[in-house]
């Protein structure tokens, strides 16, 4: 939980420094590429996570890699900061949280939608239209398939979960049965 909050702070800090959609897309892509590189290279991951390697050397390694990749200065400064503070292990969470932070900066609400099967384009469009009507602002939807959901949907907006699934209904019924008669 602590890492999620920390990653969210870094994501918000990153998007706060970006001026437009094009810059966001470029920086996000560069950070994703760097994160993938670290994940794919055991030797690099070990070196950067070595507690005996001081922060300035860790930053120098990161800067050298980013220079060879031809990254923007904002990307380099951000990843240098992350490396300096020894937070490269949460880089995947930072990358994953950046689109929601960008949407938040733009005034767009992000909902994570889970369903047992992929939704059709028509279902996605109807859901988006209804959520925009209810929220009275633009929304962005991130879809995922969750086999644990028996039927229906589960929506997450930040820390709030709207569970309109059969599984959720069964859990509510179980709670009522456990409470007993009143």
Backbone bond lengths (Angstrom), bond angles and torsions (degrees), N, CA, C in turn:
res aa  C-N    CA-C-N  psi(-1)  N-CA   C-N-CA  omega(-1)  CA-C   N-CA-C  phi
1 X - - - 1.448 - - 1.527 110.70 -
2 X 1.338 115.78 -41.08 1.461 119.86 179.89 1.524 110.59 -61.33
3 X 1.355 116.28 -41.68 1.460 120.04 179.50 1.516 111.75 -64.98
4 X 1.331 118.15 -35.55 1.460 121.00 178.41 1.523 110.61 -64.12
5 X 1.318 116.42 -44.01 1.469 120.28 179.11 1.522 110.83 -64.86
6 X 1.315 115.85 -41.60 1.466 121.01 179.22 1.528 110.52 -64.91
7 X 1.326 116.47 -43.95 1.467 120.74 178.88 1.529 110.04 -62.61
8 X 1.318 116.71 -38.62 1.463 120.71 179.24 1.531 110.56 -64.28
9 X 1.315 116.86 -39.40 1.475 120.58 177.49 1.527 111.13 -63.22
10 X 1.319 115.91 -44.96 1.461 119.67 178.66 1.530 110.40 -63.67
11 X 1.336 117.25 -42.30 1.466 120.62 178.75 1.522 111.09 -60.24
12 X 1.325 115.73 -45.02 1.471 119.74 178.92 1.521 111.27 -64.61
13 X 1.322 116.66 -40.76 1.462 120.32 178.02 1.519 111.47 -62.50
14 X 1.324 115.65 -41.25 1.463 120.50 179.11 1.519 110.53 -61.07
15 X 1.323 117.88 -53.94 1.462 119.90 -175.79 1.521 111.75 -68.57
16 X 1.315 117.30 -24.07 1.456 120.22 176.41 1.523 112.47 -65.56
17 X 1.324 116.27 -23.63 1.466 120.90 -178.82 1.526 112.89 -91.94
18 X 1.324 116.93 -3.48 1.463 120.42 -176.09 1.513 110.99 -99.79
19 X 1.346 115.90 144.38 1.465 119.14 -171.65 1.516 115.15 -96.44
20 X 1.341 117.70 -30.24 1.471 118.15 -177.05 1.525 110.65 -152.02
21 X 1.330 114.72 174.56 1.466 122.33 -177.11 1.521 111.84 -59.34
22 X 1.325 117.65 -42.12 1.470 120.98 -178.91 1.532 110.64 -62.11
23 X 1.323 116.08 -44.45 1.465 119.09 179.44 1.527 110.30 -66.20
24 X 1.330 117.06 -40.22 1.469 120.12 177.30 1.527 110.41 -58.42
25 X 1.333 116.93 -48.70 1.469 120.96 -178.51 1.531 111.18 -59.93
26 X 1.314 116.19 -42.88 1.478 119.56 -178.51 1.527 110.80 -66.43
27 X 1.332 116.69 -49.64 1.472 120.27 -178.37 1.526 110.16 -64.35
28 X 1.320 117.26 -43.03 1.465 120.90 178.64 1.528 110.19 -59.30
29 X 1.315 117.20 -44.11 1.467 120.95 178.54 1.522 112.42 -62.49
30 X 1.331 116.29 -41.30 1.468 120.02 179.63 1.526 111.14 -66.40
31 X 1.320 116.43 -40.42 1.465 119.47 179.26 1.526 110.32 -67.82
32 X 1.335 116.98 -39.89 1.469 120.55 176.47 1.528 110.42 -60.75
33 X 1.330 116.82 -43.11 1.470 120.63 179.41 1.523 111.40 -62.68
34 X 1.323 115.99 -43.32 1.465 120.24 178.96 1.529 110.29 -64.35
35 X 1.320 116.83 -43.26 1.469 121.38 179.16 1.525 110.74 -61.79
36 X 1.332 116.64 -42.21 1.470 120.94 178.17 1.525 111.10 -63.90
37 X 1.326 115.72 -38.64 1.465 120.28 178.59 1.526 110.10 -61.40
38 X 1.319 116.40 -46.07 1.474 120.22 179.47 1.527 110.28 -62.04
39 X 1.327 116.94 -42.46 1.465 120.47 -179.81 1.524 112.22 -64.92
40 X 1.323 117.09 -34.62 1.463 120.29 -175.49 1.530 113.63 -84.52
41 X 1.311 116.80 -16.35 1.470 120.36 -176.65 1.521 110.68 -114.53
42 X 1.310 116.74 101.98 1.467 122.78 -178.74 1.532 110.92 -60.23
43 X 1.346 117.21 -40.90 1.459 120.30 -179.03 1.531 111.62 -63.40
44 X 1.319 116.73 -41.31 1.463 121.44 179.11 1.527 110.51 -68.14
45 X 1.337 116.09 -44.31 1.464 120.65 179.51 1.527 110.30 -60.83
46 X 1.334 116.95 -42.90 1.472 121.18 179.44 1.521 111.10 -64.12
47 X 1.329 115.62 -43.64 1.471 119.17 -178.97 1.526 111.46 -63.81
48 X 1.327 116.85 -45.18 1.462 120.12 -176.66 1.524 113.15 -73.02
49 X 1.329 117.28 -21.52 1.470 119.44 179.14 1.529 112.22 -99.22
50 X 1.329 116.89 1.45 1.460 121.47 179.98 1.531 110.03 -67.01
51 X 1.330 117.96 119.04 1.466 120.16 -179.16 1.530 113.53 -66.92
52 X 1.333 117.61 -16.76 1.465 120.60 179.13 1.525 112.27 -82.31
53 X 1.335 116.64 -14.10 1.463 120.86 178.18 1.526 108.51 -83.02
54 X 1.326 116.68 119.34 1.464 117.94 -177.45 1.523 111.03 -70.73
55 X 1.316 115.33 161.64 1.464 122.42 -173.08 1.523 112.24 -59.50
56 X 1.326 118.10 -40.23 1.465 119.52 -177.16 1.529 111.55 -66.37
57 X 1.328 118.32 -35.46 1.463 120.84 177.25 1.530 110.66 -71.77
58 X 1.346 116.55 -37.72 1.462 120.72 177.45 1.533 109.64 -62.26
59 X 1.329 116.48 -43.12 1.464 121.29 178.57 1.527 110.39 -65.01
60 X 1.321 117.24 -39.76 1.466 120.66 179.51 1.531 110.86 -62.52
61 X 1.322 117.50 -40.55 1.470 121.21 177.96 1.529 109.76 -63.70
62 X 1.323 116.32 -46.22 1.466 120.96 -179.59 1.525 110.21 -61.75
63 X 1.329 117.49 -45.43 1.467 121.18 -179.93 1.535 111.45 -62.11
64 X 1.314 116.94 -39.44 1.466 120.48 179.35 1.528 110.56 -64.14
65 X 1.315 116.86 -44.74 1.473 120.78 179.24 1.524 110.00 -62.29
66 X 1.328 116.85 -46.61 1.465 121.02 -177.71 1.523 111.49 -66.25
67 X 1.309 116.67 -33.53 1.464 120.70 176.53 1.527 110.23 -63.68
68 X 1.323 116.35 -44.05 1.469 120.59 179.01 1.531 111.62 -67.16
69 X 1.340 116.46 -28.52 1.465 120.74 178.36 1.528 111.68 -79.44
70 X 1.342 117.37 -14.17 1.457 121.11 -179.68 1.522 113.36 74.69
71 X 1.317 116.01 36.65 1.471 121.24 -176.69 1.524 112.16 -78.21
72 X 1.325 114.75 156.11 1.458 121.58 175.20 1.523 110.33 -63.69
73 X 1.326 116.16 157.24 1.461 121.11 178.55 1.534 111.32 -63.13
74 X 1.326 117.64 -35.80 1.475 119.98 178.80 1.524 110.89 -63.86
75 X 1.311 116.49 -39.37 1.467 120.42 177.42 1.519 109.57 -63.49
76 X 1.317 116.05 -45.14 1.458 121.37 -178.98 1.523 111.26 -62.76
77 X 1.336 116.84 -45.22 1.472 119.49 178.84 1.524 111.48 -63.10
78 X 1.330 116.12 -42.39 1.461 119.06 -178.67 1.526 111.24 -64.54
79 X 1.326 117.05 -50.36 1.464 119.48 -178.08 1.524 112.16 -68.05
80 X 1.320 117.30 -28.50 1.466 120.41 174.46 1.524 109.97 -65.90
81 X 1.313 116.35 -40.63 1.470 120.93 177.41 1.528 110.47 -62.80
82 X 1.323 116.05 -46.10 1.469 120.86 178.97 1.526 109.73 -60.08
83 X 1.328 117.36 -44.71 1.466 121.39 179.57 1.519 111.55 -66.17
84 X 1.332 117.28 -42.49 1.463 121.63 -179.25 1.529 111.18 -57.83
85 X 1.331 115.68 -37.73 1.472 120.30 -178.32 1.529 112.83 -90.71
86 X 1.338 116.84 7.36 1.459 120.81 176.29 1.520 113.55 66.14
87 X 1.316 116.83 37.86 1.464 121.63 -176.12 1.530 113.65 -112.53
88 X 1.311 118.15 16.48 1.461 119.82 -178.68 1.528 112.47 -62.59
89 X 1.339 117.22 -23.52 1.470 118.95 179.65 1.525 112.52 -68.07
90 X 1.339 118.34 -19.62 1.466 120.01 177.85 1.536 111.97 -100.09
91 X 1.326 116.52 10.00 1.465 120.29 -179.33 1.537 113.03 -57.14
92 X 1.343 120.07 -41.17 1.469 118.36 176.60 1.536 113.07 -59.14
93 X 1.321 117.68 -38.03 1.466 121.02 178.08 1.536 111.36 -69.50
94 X 1.328 116.51 -35.56 1.467 120.69 176.75 1.528 109.18 -64.31
95 X 1.329 116.06 -46.28 1.466 121.61 179.36 1.531 109.74 -59.92
96 X 1.330 116.43 -45.04 1.465 120.36 -177.94 1.532 111.75 -66.40
97 X 1.321 117.50 -32.29 1.461 120.97 -177.50 1.513 115.16 -85.84
98 X 1.321 117.63 -13.95 1.464 120.79 -176.31 1.532 113.80 -62.30
99 X 1.341 120.51 -43.16 1.473 118.43 179.28 1.531 113.06 -60.23
100 X 1.318 117.59 -40.34 1.467 119.99 178.15 1.533 110.45 -66.11
101 X 1.333 116.85 -39.46 1.467 120.33 177.90 1.530 110.30 -65.25
102 X 1.339 117.23 -38.54 1.467 121.01 178.00 1.523 109.50 -64.55
103 X 1.328 116.39 -45.92 1.466 120.00 178.65 1.528 110.80 -59.64
104 X 1.317 116.01 -42.30 1.468 120.81 179.12 1.531 110.00 -60.33
105 X 1.315 116.94 -42.95 1.466 121.31 178.70 1.527 110.90 -62.19
106 X 1.335 116.35 -33.73 1.464 121.45 -179.40 1.530 112.36 -84.98
107 X 1.340 117.29 -0.99 1.464 121.00 -179.55 1.512 113.66 83.15
108 X 1.324 116.98 19.35 1.459 122.25 -179.68 1.527 108.56 -106.19
109 X 1.337 116.39 129.46 1.465 120.63 177.02 1.522 109.89 -81.20
110 X 1.324 116.79 140.65 1.453 121.19 178.16 1.524 109.24 -109.23
111 X 1.314 115.62 128.45 1.463 122.61 175.01 1.520 108.24 -115.13
112 X 1.330 116.51 135.91 1.458 121.88 171.10 1.521 105.95 -96.74
113 X 1.315 116.63 121.86 1.454 122.50 -176.28 1.522 108.92 -110.45
114 X 1.333 116.69 121.78 1.457 121.63 177.80 1.519 108.94 -113.04
115 X 1.317 115.73 134.93 1.461 121.49 177.13 1.522 108.68 -143.18
116 X 1.328 116.67 161.43 1.457 120.31 -177.99 1.532 111.58 -74.37
117 X 1.320 117.15 -28.12 1.467 122.76 177.26 1.526 108.24 -129.91
118 X 1.319 117.75 156.42 1.471 119.12 177.41 1.531 110.53 -61.70
119 X 1.322 116.31 139.45 1.459 121.35 178.16 1.523 109.90 -80.26
120 X 1.328 116.15 149.61 1.462 120.72 175.63 1.520 108.62 -74.85
121 X 1.315 117.03 164.09 1.471 120.80 177.80 1.529 110.69 -59.56
122 X 1.333 116.44 -39.38 1.461 120.26 178.56 1.522 111.98 -62.32
123 X 1.342 116.87 -42.96 1.463 121.21 177.86 1.529 110.62 -64.50
124 X 1.331 116.48 -42.18 1.463 120.40 178.87 1.527 110.67 -61.65
125 X 1.326 116.37 -44.96 1.468 120.77 -179.57 1.522 111.90 -64.38
126 X 1.345 117.47 -42.36 1.473 120.60 178.45 1.524 110.51 -64.38
127 X 1.329 117.02 -42.70 1.455 120.94 179.15 1.530 110.54 -62.04
128 X 1.329 116.22 -45.05 1.463 120.07 179.52 1.524 110.93 -61.89
129 X 1.317 116.74 -45.18 1.466 120.58 -179.68 1.527 110.96 -61.83
130 X 1.316 117.13 -41.89 1.475 120.39 -179.40 1.527 111.13 -67.90
131 X 1.324 117.57 -41.83 1.468 120.18 178.59 1.527 111.39 -66.06
132 X 1.329 117.44 -38.93 1.469 120.24 176.66 1.530 110.57 -64.23
133 X 1.323 116.45 -37.55 1.470 120.22 177.83 1.529 110.13 -65.63
134 X 1.324 117.32 -45.23 1.458 121.46 -178.36 1.534 112.25 -68.67
135 X 1.322 116.70 -40.52 1.468 121.27 -177.00 1.526 112.55 -85.03
136 X 1.324 116.67 -17.22 1.471 123.06 -178.60 1.533 112.23 59.82
137 X 1.311 115.08 36.80 1.460 121.71 175.74 1.519 109.26 -164.68
138 X 1.303 115.86 169.38 1.464 121.01 -178.76 1.525 110.45 -66.96
139 X 1.319 115.78 145.20 1.460 120.85 176.95 1.525 109.40 -129.05
140 X 1.309 114.52 156.33 1.458 122.57 174.09 1.525 106.17 -123.11
141 X 1.314 116.77 136.49 1.455 120.96 -178.14 1.521 110.36 -114.91
142 X 1.321 115.45 132.20 1.469 122.24 174.59 1.520 106.54 -113.20
143 X 1.317 116.52 115.88 1.458 121.19 -174.05 1.519 111.16 -98.20
144 X 1.347 114.47 144.12 1.456 119.96 173.25 1.522 108.81 -148.33
145 X 1.305 115.47 151.69 1.457 121.63 177.92 1.523 107.85 -95.70
146 X 1.333 116.26 130.40 1.462 122.27 -179.88 1.524 108.35 -129.04
147 X 1.322 117.82 104.76 1.465 120.39 -177.36 1.528 113.57 -63.61
148 X 1.330 117.97 -16.77 1.464 120.74 179.65 1.529 112.00 -70.33
149 X 1.324 116.63 -21.45 1.462 120.29 179.13 1.524 107.22 -79.21
150 X 1.321 116.18 123.57 1.466 120.03 -177.52 1.520 110.54 -72.15
151 X 1.291 117.76 -41.64 1.455 123.50 179.61 1.511 108.46 -169.51
152 X 1.315 117.35 160.35 1.459 120.62 -179.10 1.515 111.46 87.76
153 X 1.334 115.24 -154.84 1.466 121.75 -175.98 1.513 111.40 -135.83
154 X 1.309 114.18 158.61 1.453 122.29 168.71 1.522 105.95 -128.34
155 X 1.335 116.29 125.91 1.460 121.88 -179.97 1.515 109.16 -114.19
156 X 1.322 116.57 136.74 1.464 120.93 176.62 1.517 108.29 -125.11
157 X 1.337 114.70 127.64 1.470 121.67 174.52 1.518 105.37 -123.99
158 X 1.330 115.42 100.20 1.461 119.16 -175.82 1.514 109.79 65.68
159 X 1.338 116.63 -119.83 1.459 121.54 179.75 1.523 112.55 -95.73
160 X 1.316 117.53 -0.20 1.460 121.75 -177.26 1.521 109.45 -97.27
161 X 1.343 116.11 129.60 1.456 121.25 179.45 1.526 108.51 -115.53
162 X 1.325 115.21 127.89 1.457 122.40 173.59 1.517 105.90 -106.05
163 X 1.321 117.02 108.86 1.454 121.04 -175.74 1.520 109.55 -104.99
164 X 1.317 116.88 105.38 1.459 122.40 177.18 1.528 108.40 -116.28
165 X 1.338 114.49 44.86 1.457 120.07 -179.61 1.523 109.51 -109.18
166 X 1.309 115.70 162.81 1.459 120.98 176.08 1.529 108.92 -62.58
167 X 1.325 116.72 -39.62 1.464 120.96 178.44 1.532 110.26 -58.86
168 X 1.340 116.71 -44.04 1.457 120.81 178.31 1.521 112.01 -62.68
169 X 1.338 116.52 -41.37 1.468 120.43 177.44 1.519 111.19 -63.15
170 X 1.329 117.00 -40.45 1.466 120.55 178.73 1.528 111.20 -65.22
171 X 1.341 116.71 -37.69 1.474 120.14 178.41 1.528 110.69 -65.59
172 X 1.335 116.54 -40.13 1.468 120.32 177.70 1.528 110.51 -63.63
173 X 1.335 116.53 -42.08 1.455 121.56 178.50 1.521 110.19 -63.15
174 X 1.307 118.29 -42.84 1.456 122.63 178.23 1.530 110.77 -60.19
175 X 1.337 116.69 -43.01 1.468 120.44 178.72 1.522 111.32 -62.60
176 X 1.334 117.20 -40.93 1.459 120.84 179.32 1.523 111.08 -65.37
177 X 1.324 116.45 -40.53 1.465 120.13 179.02 1.520 110.30 -65.17
178 X 1.311 117.80 -40.29 1.463 122.13 -179.49 1.519 111.35 -67.37
179 X 1.337 116.88 -32.39 1.468 120.37 178.87 1.529 110.93 -67.72
180 X 1.307 115.81 -33.60 1.467 119.83 -178.98 1.511 111.25 81.67
181 X 1.348 117.15 179.69 1.468 120.18 -178.14 1.524 111.09 -70.08
182 X 1.315 114.24 150.79 1.462 119.12 179.85 1.495 110.73 -108.74
